[in-house]
Amino acid sequence: MEDCIFCKLANGEIPTDMVYQDELVACFRDAGPQAPVHLLLVPKIHIASLDDLSSENAELMGHMMLKIKEIAAAEGLENGYRVVINTGEDGQQTVKHLHLHILGKRQMNWPPG
């Protein structure tokens, strides 16, 4: 999408604090962190939300899930971390581009909200 901020960040059109990227995904620091480490892992192709995934995205999603542990290790999250995917209005998804929050370096509470 032409006006998607996460597409622009992932593809380098807008500068960001990038911590990881490859041909499929980009991971950068959240501009409004909710934990000492708060990263966003996004696909480089525009997918609006989990509800917009298809079987064609299975390999991409597997890639994203496997990259999380590598990124977490590189960020020193050896004591654990939380991964969150907000979907839709009730799920508090504020940017309509699929993104995984990786949060760490503090104790996470339960229930989350």
Disulfide bonds with the S-S distance in Angstrom:
none
